[in-house]
Amino acid sequence: MRTTTKRFKALLLLLLCVTLAFPRIASSAKSAQYYQAMKAYKTWLGRNTVCVIKRGRSYYDINAFKKKTYSTSRASDVKFALAYIDNDGIPELIISTKLNSNCTLYGILTFKNGKIYRVFDADGWDRFGGYYYRTGYYLNNSLSEGVPINRDYMLLSKTSVRQVFYKFDCSYRMKSLADSDSYSINGKDVSKNTFNSRLKTATKGKSMTFPKVYQNTAANRNRILK
């Protein structure tokens, strides 16, 4: 009887050790992906020139009042930030460059399965408005007449993004204009209350997070991307 009891206790101890080992293995794998992403981001930003948006993409230069074609940016003219937009434990890389007093371009990169993917390119009117930590949602503000008026709440899923919530914001407009705020979810018009309630649910009641932005220098890359 004692021998059976000892064997049973030994079996329980073995199962406990195996159970405790699995979280460590999973954590180690996740940590390895994180450091792999940081190394990839650092290499990507460490080139002489950086593509903030895709090379050859058109954007609108607000100062010049016309469309232009993007080439590249000097690495020293680029800024970067890390943002935990989705919930995979690996932050996205937000990059931006200011072309002139009214035109700033930005892009969002993510790291999946050992590769960097470009998931969003601004078009000259856009500004990154913040994100909701690990919910997949971030805010893209589109400008009109120099002020944010189109508020696009974008959902990042794996390596692509799509607009889910949209607000036409007239709070910056002159009161004499007839425009009024409007709201939609997945392209369907909704009331303000429905919009706010559904957005709060989708973003799990979290407040907007604003990432800290750094100049793209070797010192900052080594300090932040580690």
C-alpha positions as CSV (number, residue, x, y, z in Angstrom):
1,M,0.0,0.0,0.0
2,R,2.8,2.3,0.9
3,T,4.6,1.6,-2.4
4,T,1.4,2.5,-4.3
5,T,1.0,5.7,-2.4
6,K,4.6,6.7,-3.0
7,R,4.2,6.0,-6.7
8,F,1.1,8.1,-6.8
9,K,2.8,11.0,-5.1
10,A,5.7,10.7,-7.5
11,L,3.4,10.8,-10.4
12,L,1.6,13.9,-9.1
13,L,5.0,15.6,-8.5
14,L,6.0,14.8,-12.1
15,L,2.7,16.2,-13.5
16,L,3.2,19.4,-11.4
17,C,6.7,19.9,-12.8
18,V,5.5,19.4,-16.4
19,T,2.6,21.8,-15.8
20,L,4.9,24.5,-14.4
21,A,7.4,24.1,-17.3
22,F,4.9,24.8,-20.1
23,P,4.3,28.5,-19.1
24,R,8.0,29.0,-19.0
25,I,8.4,27.5,-22.5
26,A,5.6,29.7,-23.9
27,S,7.0,32.8,-22.2
28,S,10.4,32.1,-23.6
29,A,9.1,31.7,-27.1
30,K,7.2,34.9,-26.9
31,S,10.2,36.7,-25.5
32,A,12.3,35.4,-28.4
33,Q,9.8,36.8,-30.9
34,Y,9.9,40.2,-29.1
35,Y,13.7,40.5,-29.3
36,Q,13.6,39.3,-32.9
37,A,11.2,42.1,-33.6
38,M,13.3,44.7,-31.9
39,K,16.4,43.6,-33.8
40,A,14.5,43.8,-37.1
41,Y,13.1,47.2,-36.3
42,K,16.5,48.5,-35.3
43,T,18.1,47.2,-38.6
44,W,15.2,48.7,-40.6
45,L,15.6,52.1,-39.1
46,G,19.4,52.0,-39.2
47,R,19.6,52.4,-43.0
48,N,20.8,55.6,-44.6
49,T,17.3,56.2,-46.0
50,V,13.9,55.0,-44.6
51,C,10.6,54.6,-46.4
52,V,8.1,56.1,-44.1
53,I,5.4,55.2,-46.6
54,K,5.7,52.9,-49.5
55,R,8.1,54.1,-52.2
56,G,6.2,55.5,-55.2
57,R,3.0,56.1,-53.3
58,S,1.3,59.4,-53.9
59,Y,0.5,61.8,-51.1
60,Y,-1.0,65.3,-50.8
61,D,1.3,68.1,-50.0
62,I,-0.9,70.6,-48.2
63,N,1.6,73.5,-48.6
64,A,1.9,73.0,-52.3
65,F,-1.8,72.1,-52.8
66,K,-1.0,69.2,-55.1
67,K,-0.2,65.5,-55.1
68,K,3.4,64.3,-55.1
69,T,5.1,61.0,-55.3
70,Y,7.0,59.7,-52.3
71,S,10.6,58.4,-52.7
72,T,12.5,58.0,-49.4
73,S,13.4,60.0,-46.3
74,R,16.8,60.5,-44.8
75,A,17.0,58.3,-41.6
76,S,17.9,61.4,-39.6
77,D,14.6,63.1,-40.6
78,V,12.6,60.2,-39.3
79,K,11.0,59.7,-35.9
80,F,9.7,56.5,-34.4
81,A,7.6,55.1,-31.6
82,L,6.5,51.7,-30.2
83,A,2.8,51.0,-29.7
84,Y,1.1,47.8,-28.4
85,I,-1.8,48.1,-30.7
86,D,-2.7,44.4,-31.1
87,N,-2.5,41.8,-28.4
88,D,0.4,39.5,-29.5
89,G,2.9,41.0,-27.0
90,I,5.0,42.5,-29.8
91,P,4.7,46.3,-30.3
92,E,4.1,47.9,-33.6
93,L,6.5,50.4,-35.0
94,I,5.1,53.8,-35.9
95,I,7.4,56.0,-38.1
96,S,6.9,59.5,-39.3
97,T,8.7,62.4,-41.1
98,K,7.8,66.0,-41.4
99,L,8.2,67.2,-45.0
100,N,7.2,70.8,-44.4
101,S,5.2,72.9,-41.9
102,N,1.8,71.3,-42.9
103,C,2.8,67.9,-44.3
104,T,3.7,65.0,-42.1
105,L,3.7,61.4,-43.3
106,Y,3.5,58.4,-41.1
107,G,3.3,54.6,-41.4
108,I,2.7,51.6,-39.2
109,L,4.8,48.5,-39.3
110,T,4.1,45.2,-37.5
111,F,6.2,42.1,-36.9
112,K,4.7,38.7,-37.6
113,N,6.3,35.2,-38.2
114,G,9.8,36.6,-38.4
115,K,9.0,39.4,-40.9
116,I,8.2,43.1,-40.9
117,Y,4.9,44.0,-42.6
118,R,3.7,47.5,-43.6
119,V,0.1,47.8,-42.5
120,F,-0.7,51.4,-43.0
121,D,0.5,54.4,-45.0
122,A,-0.6,58.0,-44.5
123,D,-1.5,60.1,-47.5
124,G,-0.5,63.6,-46.4
125,W,-3.8,64.4,-44.8
126,D,-3.4,61.9,-42.0
127,R,-2.2,62.2,-38.4
128,F,-1.8,59.4,-35.9
129,G,-4.2,60.1,-33.1
130,G,-3.3,57.5,-30.5
131,Y,-4.3,53.8,-29.8
132,Y,-6.1,51.6,-27.4
133,Y,-3.6,49.4,-25.6
134,R,-3.7,45.8,-26.9
135,T,-7.2,46.0,-28.3
136,G,-6.2,46.2,-32.0
137,Y,-7.7,49.7,-32.4
138,Y,-6.0,53.0,-33.2
139,L,-7.2,56.4,-34.3
140,N,-6.2,58.0,-37.6
141,N,-7.2,61.7,-38.0
142,S,-7.6,63.0,-41.5
143,L,-7.3,66.8,-42.0
144,S,-9.5,69.1,-43.9
145,E,-8.6,72.8,-44.1
146,G,-5.8,72.2,-41.7
147,V,-7.9,70.7,-38.8
148,P,-8.9,67.1,-38.0
149,I,-12.3,66.4,-39.2
150,N,-12.4,62.7,-40.3
151,R,-11.7,60.4,-37.3
152,D,-11.1,56.9,-38.5
153,Y,-11.0,54.2,-35.7
154,M,-9.0,51.5,-37.4
155,L,-8.7,47.8,-36.4
156,L,-5.4,46.1,-36.8
157,S,-5.8,42.3,-37.5
158,K,-2.6,40.4,-38.1
159,T,-1.0,42.2,-41.1
160,S,-3.9,44.4,-42.3
161,V,-6.1,47.2,-41.1
162,R,-9.6,48.3,-41.8
163,Q,-11.9,51.2,-40.7
164,V,-14.6,50.1,-38.2
165,F,-15.7,53.3,-36.5
166,Y,-15.9,56.6,-38.2
167,K,-16.8,60.1,-37.0
168,F,-17.2,63.2,-39.1
169,D,-16.1,65.8,-36.5
170,C,-17.3,69.3,-37.0
171,S,-16.2,70.6,-33.6
172,Y,-13.4,72.6,-35.3
173,R,-15.7,74.2,-37.9
174,M,-17.3,77.6,-37.8
175,K,-20.8,77.6,-36.2
176,S,-22.1,79.3,-39.3
177,L,-21.5,76.2,-41.3
178,A,-24.4,73.8,-41.7
179,D,-22.3,70.7,-41.1
180,S,-23.0,68.5,-38.1
181,D,-21.3,65.6,-36.5
182,S,-22.1,62.2,-38.0
183,Y,-21.2,58.6,-37.0
184,S,-21.0,55.2,-38.6
185,I,-19.9,51.7,-37.8
186,N,-18.7,49.4,-40.6
187,G,-20.2,51.9,-43.1
188,K,-23.6,52.1,-41.5
189,D,-24.9,55.3,-40.0
190,V,-25.6,55.2,-36.2
191,S,-26.5,57.6,-33.4
192,K,-23.9,59.2,-31.3
193,N,-24.9,57.1,-28.2
194,T,-24.7,53.9,-30.2
195,F,-21.3,54.9,-31.6
196,N,-19.9,55.8,-28.2
197,S,-21.2,52.7,-26.6
198,R,-20.0,50.3,-29.2
199,L,-16.6,52.0,-29.4
200,K,-16.2,51.7,-25.6
201,T,-17.1,48.0,-25.8
202,A,-14.7,47.4,-28.7
203,T,-11.8,49.1,-26.9
204,K,-12.7,47.5,-23.6
205,G,-13.3,50.8,-21.9
206,K,-9.7,51.8,-22.2
207,S,-8.5,55.4,-22.6
208,M,-6.5,56.5,-25.6
209,T,-2.7,55.9,-25.3
210,F,-0.3,58.3,-26.9
211,P,3.1,56.7,-27.7
212,K,6.3,58.5,-26.9
213,V,8.1,59.6,-30.1
214,Y,11.9,59.5,-30.5
215,Q,14.2,60.9,-33.1
216,N,15.8,58.2,-35.2
217,T,19.3,58.2,-33.9
218,A,21.6,55.3,-33.1
219,A,21.5,56.2,-29.4
220,N,17.7,56.1,-29.3
221,R,17.5,52.9,-31.3
222,N,19.9,51.2,-28.9
223,R,18.0,52.5,-25.9
224,I,14.4,51.9,-27.0
225,L,14.6,48.9,-29.3
226,K,15.9,46.4,-26.9
